[in-house]
């Protein structure tokens, strides 16, 4: 029994830290553990010998818990530890400490002395660093660390205008740089609002760079927008001549829409894109690209921008996309627009009566379709670069200057006095008789007798099947005679093919200035940083929040209550010892008594723990009420700031420097620019966003009445906006009534095709078919464009049977000059949406009937070369294309066209062929040049 007591004494001395118990040293102390009753004179020895009793199970559990607490003392929040750097990631340092992994965020690392330096410069892999524990997750064995002795809050409250330290994460979108502003929060720097040029933000190429920022604004979704420096660009008013960064948002046929700072938007028109005029100036640009722009003008038409080298300067201009290939011919922009001047411009509108050409700035040239003639009308499509001759002094119409002009021709238009025998000229068939064709070229009229139509005799009954009204033909003058009845000279022409074997049709129906520049690739010049995904940030924040929550529940609350619980346990232990000192009896009785007292103490502990938790809950509720009061005061401050921002916005609206946000703002803008369809449509969309459909309709009707009739394009934009409104929110009848009104003021065919596009894009195919039927009844069947559009619609609806039969119907109705266009377009549709073999068959029929039409050959090649992946994987397709190229270089056309085919052939072999096939093409080209010389 004595040996048992000795063992228990040694155990209790090792575990109990607060109470130190000495071993008995005399024989009397060892004998006092017998069953004899203890006298009053030996109370002191009795108190010492009570510790020799065996320990109960409950007390053993408390001893184990104390051991664990001693082991976890080193992982207390705020403890200083020495860790080893294992890995350096994008925005955190991974460390090792015993069996735990530590995560050190860049915001918990001391900042460098200078801006622009990396926060992680002083930390290397394998180094040991001193850190402090922020939170611990014992189950996952993960710690959050900081290098600051005084632990900073992981989430902060920010105010607008506050200066803060930020650490760059990277370019997360084309126009946004994301920065860490706390371990759990990120801020966004908008590029176009903070940098004046592209090199300024190239310093953000390196991650974890330290910069100082200002809190610019806080969004509804708590997204924090930052600005660099004390003054942001967004505080400056935009002026003419300002050079800034813009973001391409939309690329159309005649302009690009550019986003500027403060939600402003500008426009770059075709004439303002490049000092060196090109046929396809928009081909190298793409949306969501940053470019440098210069503010050219601010007026009723909005903000007009330019990318001229002369306005941007050489260094700034070099930041923008470049054209890799030289132009086919030299062109220059002239500033003198006197009568007789030959100038270049881009076609911005084409109707049945007039063609509008933008020359420079707000100077518009008006061409009459009758003066252009049927032969050159295809050269004047919208977006095409044309050369015109000024024919009048400018007159002011609205915000633009208007001049009359005519298309520049290589040769003067033929007249009855200038035509000589054997002259060849293009002719249009104006009447068909059983004895011949009546033809015309401007003021020249003549007859091609049936005997002069072909080398072989033609049956008079077949003449109307071989030729059609409006068809273009080449004729050679073989005689003329004066008609006394009509009072004019009638010319005789021959159309026999023997006279035109070595003549290219293009030289008569195309001007020498109408030459396409080489095809350019889309180019994106600004790549300072690779765009980074925000997914690592999101996953990190989720993981961090889980870690913080678990550590708060497990570690923080226990540490906060540990001192109170330890004091309670000490008091209970003292009570137990006192009770045991006053009690007596055998060892078995003592054990029973020890068990009962330990149970009582555990119940007391559980009750007191609950009381402490309740007290802490009450404290948390008080903290919540305090935080609500703080939020209310911050809301009041934000209201005052919002009022100041409204006042500043009103000042900006007066100068057209900011986008309107409410009805009053729009009304002010409309007073200054009543003819701007852009503002009217924005006003309509404002009410649509509020689900006020009737008010949006009223705004559209006001716009129709307010915009002057001469602004045809602006009015058309309003009609189209109202089409979309009725299509989405109206009924089929309301849309039909609106459409019938619109075609009274606009070109009917244009409006028909517009509403067809709207209905088709919204998936309303049955109503689209109805409008096509209406269009065909209203002279649409004589338009090649309408038939081509109808064929495209049928293929998109997968109506193959009707599509296959529609081409023959179109050829029966259309004149022969338009048949080529329709056949060509249907062949392209087969390649893109239908059967490629059928498209190939149609093209073979075209080139066999018109072997010298190089435009058809080029389109044929384009269709064959469009699927590059199929060409690379199919040897058979490569051989077909080589055969096609060999046929083109053997054509009897001009040397200029043959050279273009050789260039394409050589480019094809370089991309898809071998060195041997490339050299073979070069040999063929050399032979061609030598034979011509």
KOLBA-169559 format. One line per 4 residues: number of its first residue (from 1); for each residue x, y, z of C-alpha. Coordinates in steps of 0.2 Angstrom, whole numbers. Example, Ala and Ser with C-alpha at 12.3 -4.5 7.8 and 13.67 -1.06 7.14 Angstrom:
1 = 62 -22 39 ~ 68 -5 36;
//
This chain:
1 = 0 0 0 ~ 14 12 4 ~ 22 8 -13 ~ 5 13 -21;
5 = 5 29 -12 ~ 22 33 -18 ~ 18 30 -36 ~ 3 41 -35;
9 = 12 55 -27 ~ 26 55 -40 ~ 12 56 -54 ~ 3 71 -46;
13 = 18 81 -43 ~ 22 80 -62 ~ 5 85 -68 ~ -1 98 -55;
17 = 8 115 -59 ~ -2 127 -48 ~ 0 116 -32 ~ 17 110 -27;
21 = 17 95 -15 ~ 32 88 -6 ~ 36 70 -3 ~ 35 63 15;
25 = 53 61 22 ~ 50 53 39 ~ 44 36 45 ~ 29 44 54;
29 = 22 51 38 ~ 22 34 29 ~ 14 26 43 ~ 0 38 44;
33 = -9 30 29 ~ -15 16 40 ~ -33 13 45 ~ -32 21 62;
37 = -41 37 66 ~ -31 53 64 ~ -29 63 80 ~ -31 82 81;
41 = -12 84 85 ~ -7 77 69 ~ -18 88 57 ~ -3 95 49;
45 = 4 78 44 ~ -13 73 38 ~ -15 87 26 ~ 1 81 18;
49 = -3 63 17 ~ -20 66 8 ~ -11 68 -8 ~ -7 50 -8;
53 = -24 44 -13 ~ -27 37 -30 ~ -33 49 -44 ~ -51 47 -52;
57 = -55 45 -71 ~ -63 63 -72 ~ -47 71 -64 ~ -36 61 -77;
61 = -46 69 -91 ~ -43 86 -84 ~ -24 82 -83 ~ -24 76 -101;
65 = -33 93 -107 ~ -20 103 -97 ~ -6 93 -106 ~ -14 98 -123;
69 = -16 116 -118 ~ 3 116 -114 ~ 7 110 -131 ~ -5 122 -139;
73 = 3 137 -129 ~ 15 140 -144 ~ 1 141 -156 ~ -8 155 -147;
77 = -14 170 -157 ~ 0 184 -157 ~ 14 171 -153 ~ 31 175 -161;
81 = 38 160 -171 ~ 52 157 -183 ~ 47 149 -199 ~ 55 143 -215;
85 = 50 149 -232 ~ 44 134 -242 ~ 36 142 -258 ~ 32 160 -265;
89 = 16 161 -274 ~ 7 175 -283 ~ 1 184 -268 ~ 6 174 -252;
93 = 22 165 -245 ~ 20 147 -239 ~ 30 142 -224 ~ 33 127 -213;
97 = 33 127 -194 ~ 34 109 -186 ~ 20 100 -194 ~ 10 115 -198;
101 = 9 125 -214 ~ 9 144 -213 ~ 2 156 -225 ~ 9 174 -226;
105 = -1 186 -236 ~ 8 200 -245 ~ -3 213 -235 ~ 5 206 -219;
109 = 23 209 -225 ~ 32 226 -222 ~ 31 238 -237 ~ 47 243 -246;
113 = 53 261 -244 ~ 49 266 -262 ~ 34 265 -273 ~ 36 253 -288;
117 = 46 240 -278 ~ 40 223 -275 ~ 35 218 -257 ~ 43 201 -259;
121 = 60 207 -263 ~ 67 203 -246 ~ 60 186 -245 ~ 68 171 -253;
125 = 64 152 -254 ~ 73 143 -240 ~ 75 158 -228 ~ 69 159 -210;
129 = 59 173 -205 ~ 50 179 -189 ~ 31 179 -190 ~ 17 181 -178;
133 = 1 170 -178 ~ -15 178 -184 ~ -26 162 -184 ~ -24 143 -182;
137 = -34 128 -189 ~ -28 113 -179 ~ -38 100 -189 ~ -31 106 -205;
141 = -14 111 -197 ~ -14 128 -206 ~ -9 145 -199 ~ -12 162 -205;
145 = 4 173 -201 ~ 9 191 -201 ~ 26 199 -200 ~ 19 213 -189;
149 = 20 212 -170 ~ 4 222 -168 ~ -8 211 -178 ~ -18 221 -191;
153 = -37 218 -194 ~ -39 206 -209 ~ -54 216 -216 ~ -54 235 -216;
157 = -67 249 -218 ~ -63 262 -231 ~ -70 279 -235 ~ -70 288 -251;
161 = -55 300 -253 ~ -45 290 -241 ~ -27 287 -245 ~ -22 269 -244;
165 = -7 257 -248 ~ -11 244 -261 ~ -1 230 -268 ~ -3 225 -287;
169 = -10 208 -291 ~ -11 211 -310 ~ -21 215 -325 ~ -38 205 -323;
173 = -46 213 -338 ~ -42 224 -353 ~ -46 240 -343 ~ -44 234 -325;
177 = -29 232 -313 ~ -33 223 -297 ~ -24 227 -281 ~ -24 220 -264;
181 = -29 233 -251 ~ -31 220 -236 ~ -29 201 -234 ~ -47 199 -238;
185 = -51 214 -250 ~ -46 220 -267 ~ -48 236 -276 ~ -49 240 -295;
189 = -39 253 -304 ~ -47 258 -321 ~ -34 261 -334 ~ -43 274 -345;
193 = -47 284 -330 ~ -30 284 -322 ~ -17 284 -335 ~ -13 297 -349;
197 = -4 285 -360 ~ 0 266 -362 ~ 18 266 -355 ~ 12 273 -339;
201 = 4 257 -333 ~ 18 246 -340 ~ 26 247 -323 ~ 12 236 -317;
205 = 20 221 -326 ~ 28 215 -310 ~ 16 208 -297 ~ 16 213 -279;
209 = 22 231 -283 ~ 18 243 -269 ~ 9 259 -274 ~ -1 272 -265;
213 = -19 275 -270 ~ -35 285 -266 ~ -52 277 -264 ~ -62 284 -278;
217 = -79 276 -276 ~ -87 261 -268 ~ -100 252 -278 ~ -116 244 -273;
221 = -108 227 -273 ~ -94 234 -262 ~ -82 234 -276 ~ -69 247 -272;
225 = -62 258 -286 ~ -45 266 -284 ~ -36 281 -292 ~ -17 283 -292;
229 = -10 299 -286 ~ -19 314 -278 ~ -28 319 -294 ~ -36 307 -306;
233 = -38 310 -324 ~ -57 308 -322 ~ -58 325 -312 ~ -52 334 -328;
237 = -64 341 -341 ~ -62 334 -358 ~ -55 347 -371 ~ -52 347 -389;
241 = -34 342 -392 ~ -33 330 -377 ~ -23 314 -380 ~ -29 299 -370;
245 = -32 280 -369 ~ -48 274 -376 ~ -56 256 -376 ~ -64 250 -392;
249 = -82 245 -388 ~ -90 243 -406 ~ -84 242 -424 ~ -96 246 -437;
253 = -96 249 -456 ~ -91 267 -455 ~ -85 271 -438 ~ -78 264 -421;
257 = -86 268 -404 ~ -73 272 -391 ~ -76 272 -372 ~ -67 286 -362;
261 = -66 290 -344 ~ -81 295 -334 ~ -92 284 -344 ~ -90 295 -359;
265 = -90 288 -377 ~ -83 295 -393 ~ -83 290 -411 ~ -69 288 -424;
269 = -75 289 -441 ~ -67 281 -456 ~ -59 297 -463 ~ -51 300 -446;
273 = -43 284 -443 ~ -26 286 -453 ~ -17 300 -462 ~ -13 287 -476;
277 = -30 283 -483 ~ -34 264 -485 ~ -48 254 -492 ~ -51 244 -476;
281 = -45 255 -462 ~ -54 246 -449 ~ -47 228 -453 ~ -33 229 -440;
285 = -44 234 -425 ~ -54 223 -414 ~ -66 226 -399 ~ -60 227 -381;
289 = -43 234 -387 ~ -34 249 -379 ~ -28 263 -391 ~ -22 281 -390;
293 = -34 294 -397 ~ -35 312 -399 ~ -51 323 -396 ~ -54 331 -413;
297 = -71 340 -409 ~ -85 341 -396 ~ -102 346 -402 ~ -119 341 -406;
301 = -113 325 -414 ~ -104 320 -398 ~ -86 318 -395 ~ -77 315 -412;
305 = -59 307 -410 ~ -45 304 -422 ~ -29 292 -423 ~ -20 303 -435;
309 = -1 303 -433 ~ 0 322 -435 ~ -12 324 -420 ~ -5 310 -408;
313 = 14 313 -412 ~ 25 299 -418 ~ 29 291 -401 ~ 11 290 -396;
317 = 5 285 -413 ~ 17 270 -413 ~ 8 263 -398 ~ -7 260 -409;
321 = -10 245 -422 ~ 0 246 -438 ~ -3 241 -456 ~ 10 228 -461;
325 = 8 229 -480 ~ 10 245 -491 ~ -5 252 -500 ~ -9 247 -518;
329 = -8 265 -523 ~ -4 282 -515 ~ -18 292 -508 ~ -18 308 -498;
333 = -30 319 -488 ~ -32 337 -496 ~ -37 352 -487 ~ -42 363 -502;
337 = -59 359 -507 ~ -61 371 -522 ~ -71 367 -537 ~ -62 355 -548;
341 = -52 348 -534 ~ -50 329 -534 ~ -52 322 -517 ~ -54 306 -507;
345 = -68 301 -496 ~ -78 287 -488 ~ -96 283 -493 ~ -107 284 -478;
349 = -124 282 -486 ~ -131 276 -502 ~ -149 277 -508 ~ -158 275 -524;
353 = -156 294 -528 ~ -140 300 -519 ~ -123 294 -512 ~ -116 303 -497;
357 = -97 304 -496 ~ -88 311 -480 ~ -72 320 -486 ~ -65 328 -470;
361 = -72 333 -454 ~ -90 338 -456 ~ -88 341 -475 ~ -100 330 -485;
365 = -100 327 -504 ~ -117 323 -513 ~ -116 312 -528 ~ -132 309 -539;
369 = -134 290 -543 ~ -139 295 -561 ~ -122 304 -564 ~ -112 289 -557;
373 = -120 277 -569 ~ -124 259 -568 ~ -107 253 -572 ~ -98 261 -557;
377 = -112 260 -544 ~ -105 244 -536 ~ -89 254 -532 ~ -99 266 -521;
381 = -106 254 -508 ~ -106 260 -490 ~ -89 260 -482 ~ -80 261 -498;
385 = -66 273 -502 ~ -69 283 -518 ~ -62 298 -527 ~ -73 312 -532;
389 = -72 329 -540 ~ -79 344 -531 ~ -92 353 -542 ~ -99 367 -531;
393 = -95 378 -516 ~ -100 372 -499 ~ -117 376 -491 ~ -121 374 -473;
397 = -135 361 -468 ~ -137 358 -450 ~ -120 355 -442 ~ -112 349 -459;
401 = -106 357 -474 ~ -112 350 -491 ~ -104 351 -508 ~ -110 344 -524;
405 = -98 332 -533 ~ -96 318 -546 ~ -86 302 -547 ~ -68 304 -554;
409 = -67 294 -571 ~ -52 289 -580 ~ -59 294 -596 ~ -72 307 -600;
413 = -89 301 -602 ~ -93 297 -620 ~ -104 309 -630 ~ -111 308 -648;
417 = -97 320 -654 ~ -83 311 -646 ~ -87 293 -651 ~ -77 287 -666;
421 = -78 271 -677 ~ -70 256 -669 ~ -72 263 -651 ~ -76 250 -638;
425 = -87 255 -623 ~ -99 247 -610 ~ -117 248 -614 ~ -133 245 -605;
429 = -148 236 -614 ~ -163 247 -613 ~ -175 238 -625 ~ -176 221 -634;
433 = -184 218 -651 ~ -184 203 -662 ~ -172 212 -674 ~ -159 218 -661;
437 = -155 227 -645 ~ -157 245 -641 ~ -142 250 -630 ~ -136 266 -621;
441 = -122 273 -612 ~ -126 290 -604 ~ -131 301 -619 ~ -125 289 -632;
445 = -139 278 -639 ~ -138 265 -652 ~ -144 248 -660 ~ -135 231 -660;
449 = -143 222 -675 ~ -147 204 -673 ~ -134 199 -685 ~ -121 208 -675;
453 = -125 199 -658 ~ -115 183 -661 ~ -103 174 -673 ~ -117 162 -677;
457 = -135 167 -682 ~ -148 169 -668 ~ -166 165 -670 ~ -177 181 -667;
461 = -188 171 -655 ~ -173 167 -644 ~ -166 184 -642 ~ -176 189 -627;
465 = -170 173 -618 ~ -152 176 -621 ~ -152 195 -616 ~ -162 204 -603;
469 = -166 222 -599 ~ -153 231 -588 ~ -139 219 -593 ~ -121 226 -596;
473 = -112 222 -612 ~ -97 227 -622 ~ -100 235 -639 ~ -89 241 -653;
477 = -95 256 -664 ~ -96 251 -682 ~ -106 265 -689 ~ -118 280 -685;
481 = -132 289 -694 ~ -142 305 -690 ~ -160 302 -687 ~ -170 317 -693;
485 = -186 311 -684 ~ -178 310 -667 ~ -165 324 -670 ~ -150 314 -664;
489 = -137 302 -670 ~ -140 284 -669 ~ -125 272 -668 ~ -123 255 -674;
493 = -114 242 -662 ~ -107 225 -664 ~ -107 212 -649 ~ -98 198 -658;
497 = -86 190 -646 ~ -72 190 -659 ~ -69 209 -656 ~ -67 207 -637;
501 = -56 191 -635 ~ -41 201 -628 ~ -51 214 -618 ~ -53 214 -600;
505 = -71 219 -595 ~ -64 227 -579 ~ -56 242 -587 ~ -73 248 -593;
509 = -83 245 -577 ~ -70 249 -564 ~ -59 265 -562 ~ -40 264 -560;
513 = -41 272 -542 ~ -53 258 -537 ~ -39 246 -530 ~ -41 236 -514;
517 = -26 237 -502 ~ -18 220 -496 ~ -28 210 -483 ~ -22 215 -466;
521 = -22 204 -450 ~ -31 210 -434 ~ -17 217 -423 ~ -18 220 -404;
525 = -3 231 -399 ~ -5 233 -380 ~ 0 218 -371 ~ 10 225 -355;
529 = 4 211 -344 ~ -5 194 -347 ~ -23 195 -342 ~ -24 186 -325;
533 = -39 176 -319 ~ -48 182 -303 ~ -52 164 -298 ~ -36 162 -287;
537 = -42 178 -277 ~ -60 171 -275 ~ -54 154 -269 ~ -41 161 -258;
541 = -54 173 -250 ~ -66 158 -247 ~ -53 148 -239 ~ -47 162 -228;
545 = -65 166 -222 ~ -67 147 -218 ~ -51 147 -209 ~ -55 163 -199;
549 = -72 157 -194 ~ -66 140 -188 ~ -51 148 -179 ~ -63 160 -170;
553 = -75 146 -165 ~ -61 134 -159 ~ -46 145 -154 ~ -50 163 -151;
557 = -65 160 -140 ~ -56 147 -130 ~ -41 158 -127 ~ -53 173 -122;
561 = -61 162 -109 ~ -47 151 -103 ~ -41 162 -89 ~ -58 163 -81;
565 = -60 144 -83 ~ -43 141 -75 ~ -47 151 -60 ~ -63 142 -58;
569 = -54 125 -59 ~ -41 131 -46 ~ -55 136 -34 ~ -64 119 -36;
573 = -48 110 -33 ~ -45 119 -17 ~ -63 115 -11 ~ -60 97 -15;
577 = -44 96 -5 ~ -52 105 10 ~ -67 93 10 ~ -55 78 9;
581 = -45 85 24 ~ -60 86 35 ~ -66 68 30 ~ -59 51 37;
585 = -61 32 35 ~ -54 18 24 ~ -46 19 7 ~ -62 13 -1;
589 = -73 26 8 ~ -60 39 2 ~ -61 33 -16 ~ -80 35 -16;
593 = -79 52 -8 ~ -66 57 -21 ~ -77 51 -35 ~ -92 61 -29;
597 = -83 77 -26 ~ -75 76 -44 ~ -93 74 -51 ~ -99 89 -42;
601 = -84 100 -48 ~ -87 94 -66 ~ -106 100 -65 ~ -100 117 -57;
605 = -88 119 -72 ~ -101 115 -85 ~ -113 128 -77 ~ -100 141 -76;
609 = -94 138 -94 ~ -112 141 -99 ~ -113 157 -89 ~ -97 164 -97;
613 = -103 160 -115 ~ -120 169 -111 ~ -110 184 -106 ~ -99 184 -121;
617 = -115 182 -132 ~ -122 198 -124 ~ -105 207 -127 ~ -107 202 -146;
621 = -124 209 -147 ~ -118 226 -140 ~ -104 226 -153 ~ -117 223 -167;
625 = -128 238 -161 ~ -112 249 -160 ~ -108 244 -178 ~ -125 248 -184;
629 = -124 265 -176 ~ -107 268 -186 ~ -115 262 -202 ~ -129 275 -200;
633 = -117 289 -197 ~ -107 283 -213 ~ -123 283 -223 ~ -127 301 -218;
637 = -109 306 -223 ~ -112 297 -240 ~ -128 306 -243 ~ -119 323 -242;
641 = -105 317 -253 ~ -119 311 -266 ~ -126 328 -266 ~ -109 336 -270;
645 = -107 323 -284 ~ -124 328 -291 ~ -119 346 -291 ~ -103 342 -300;
649 = -112 331 -312 ~ -124 345 -317 ~ -109 356 -320 ~ -101 343 -332;
653 = -118 340 -341 ~ -118 358 -345 ~ -102 355 -355 ~ -107 338 -362;
657 = -93 330 -353 ~ -102 316 -344 ~ -116 303 -348 ~ -134 308 -342;
661 = -142 298 -329 ~ -159 305 -326 ~ -174 313 -337 ~ -168 330 -332;
665 = -150 327 -338 ~ -157 320 -355 ~ -168 335 -357 ~ -153 346 -355;
669 = -143 336 -368 ~ -157 336 -380 ~ -159 355 -380 ~ -141 356 -385;
673 = -141 342 -398 ~ -159 339 -404 ~ -153 330 -420 ~ -143 317 -411;
677 = -151 300 -412 ~ -138 293 -399 ~ -145 304 -385 ~ -163 300 -390;
681 = -160 282 -390 ~ -151 283 -373 ~ -166 292 -366 ~ -178 278 -372;
685 = -167 265 -365 ~ -167 274 -348 ~ -186 272 -347 ~ -185 254 -353;
689 = -173 250 -339 ~ -187 257 -327 ~ -200 246 -336 ~ -210 262 -342;
693 = -213 256 -360 ~ -226 270 -364 ~ -214 284 -359 ~ -200 276 -370;
697 = -213 276 -385 ~ -217 294 -382 ~ -198 299 -382 ~ -197 289 -399;
701 = -211 299 -406 ~ -204 315 -400 ~ -187 311 -408 ~ -196 308 -425;
705 = -204 325 -424 ~ -189 334 -417 ~ -175 328 -429 ~ -175 338 -445;
709 = -179 329 -461 ~ -162 331 -469 ~ -154 321 -455 ~ -160 305 -464;
713 = -148 293 -455 ~ -152 300 -437 ~ -171 298 -441 ~ -167 280 -447;
717 = -159 276 -431 ~ -174 281 -421 ~ -186 271 -432 ~ -175 256 -429;
721 = -175 259 -411 ~ -194 259 -411 ~ -194 243 -421 ~ -184 235 -408;
725 = -196 242 -394 ~ -212 236 -403 ~ -204 219 -407 ~ -200 216 -389;
729 = -214 224 -380 ~ -228 227 -393 ~ -239 216 -403 ~ -237 211 -422;
733 = -250 223 -427 ~ -242 238 -418 ~ -225 234 -426 ~ -234 233 -443;
737 = -242 250 -441 ~ -226 257 -436 ~ -217 250 -450 ~ -230 256 -463;
741 = -227 273 -456 ~ -208 272 -457 ~ -207 268 -476 ~ -216 284 -480;
745 = -201 293 -474 ~ -186 281 -477 ~ -180 270 -491 ~ -193 256 -491;
749 = -180 242 -496 ~ -168 247 -483 ~ -182 247 -469 ~ -189 230 -475;
753 = -171 222 -474 ~ -169 231 -457 ~ -185 224 -449 ~ -181 207 -457;
757 = -165 207 -448 ~ -173 212 -431 ~ -186 198 -432 ~ -173 185 -438;
761 = -161 189 -424 ~ -176 187 -411 ~ -181 170 -418 ~ -198 175 -425;
765 = -196 166 -442 ~ -214 165 -447 ~ -216 184 -446 ~ -200 186 -455;
769 = -207 176 -469 ~ -222 187 -470 ~ -211 203 -472 ~ -202 194 -486;
773 = -218 191 -495 ~ -223 209 -493 ~ -206 214 -499 ~ -207 203 -515;
777 = -225 211 -519 ~ -218 228 -517 ~ -205 227 -531 ~ -192 217 -520;
781 = -192 203 -533 ~ -182 214 -545 ~ -168 217 -532 ~ -153 205 -532;
785 = -149 210 -514 ~ -167 204 -508 ~ -165 187 -516 ~ -148 185 -508;
789 = -155 189 -491 ~ -170 178 -493 ~ -158 163 -498 ~ -148 167 -482;
793 = -163 167 -472 ~ -169 150 -479 ~ -152 142 -475 ~ -152 148 -457;
797 = -170 141 -455 ~ -163 124 -463 ~ -176 125 -476 ~ -165 117 -489;
801 = -179 112 -502 ~ -185 130 -504 ~ -167 136 -505 ~ -163 124 -519;
805 = -178 130 -529 ~ -177 149 -526 ~ -161 152 -537 ~ -170 147 -553;
809 = -185 158 -548 ~ -173 173 -545 ~ -164 170 -562 ~ -181 170 -571;
813 = -186 187 -564 ~ -169 197 -563 ~ -160 205 -577 ~ -145 196 -583;
817 = -133 209 -576 ~ -140 205 -558 ~ -140 186 -561 ~ -121 185 -559;
821 = -122 194 -542 ~ -136 182 -536 ~ -127 166 -543 ~ -111 172 -535;
825 = -119 175 -518 ~ -129 159 -518 ~ -113 150 -521 ~ -105 158 -506;
829 = -120 154 -495 ~ -118 135 -500 ~ -100 136 -494 ~ -104 145 -478;
833 = -121 137 -473 ~ -125 123 -486 ~ -117 110 -497 ~ -99 114 -502;
837 = -99 103 -517 ~ -115 112 -523 ~ -106 128 -521 ~ -91 122 -530;
841 = -102 117 -545 ~ -111 134 -545 ~ -94 143 -546 ~ -87 131 -560;
845 = -103 136 -570 ~ -99 155 -567 ~ -81 154 -572 ~ -84 144 -587;
849 = -97 157 -593 ~ -87 172 -588 ~ -68 166 -589 ~ -61 184 -589;
853 = -70 190 -573 ~ -56 190 -561 ~ -67 196 -547 ~ -77 179 -548;
857 = -61 169 -548 ~ -55 178 -532 ~ -71 175 -523 ~ -70 157 -529;
861 = -52 156 -521 ~ -58 164 -505 ~ -71 151 -503 ~ -59 137 -505;
865 = -46 144 -494 ~ -58 149 -479 ~ -56 132 -470 ~ -37 132 -466;
869 = -39 117 -454 ~ -47 106 -468 ~ -33 111 -480 ~ -19 106 -468;
873 = -27 89 -465 ~ -32 85 -483 ~ -20 82 -497 ~ -34 80 -510;
877 = -41 98 -506 ~ -23 105 -508 ~ -22 98 -525 ~ -39 105 -530;
881 = -34 122 -524 ~ -17 121 -534 ~ -27 116 -549 ~ -38 131 -547;
885 = -23 143 -545 ~ -15 135 -561 ~ -31 139 -570 ~ -30 158 -564;
889 = -12 161 -569 ~ -17 155 -587 ~ -31 167 -590 ~ -31 180 -603;
893 = -32 195 -593 ~ -21 210 -588 ~ -4 207 -581 ~ -9 216 -565;
897 = -22 203 -562 ~ -10 189 -566 ~ 3 196 -554 ~ -10 196 -540;
901 = -15 178 -543 ~ 4 173 -542 ~ 5 182 -525 ~ -9 173 -518;
905 = -3 156 -526 ~ 15 159 -518 ~ 7 164 -501 ~ -4 148 -502;
909 = 12 137 -505 ~ 22 145 -491 ~ 8 142 -479 ~ 2 124 -484;
913 = 15 118 -496 ~ 33 113 -496 ~ 49 121 -502 ~ 48 111 -518;
917 = 31 117 -522 ~ 35 135 -517 ~ 50 135 -529 ~ 39 128 -543;
921 = 27 143 -541 ~ 42 155 -541 ~ 49 147 -558 ~ 31 149 -566;
925 = 31 168 -561 ~ 49 170 -568 ~ 43 162 -584 ~ 28 173 -585;
929 = 38 189 -583 ~ 51 184 -596 ~ 38 179 -609 ~ 30 197 -607;
933 = 47 206 -608;
//
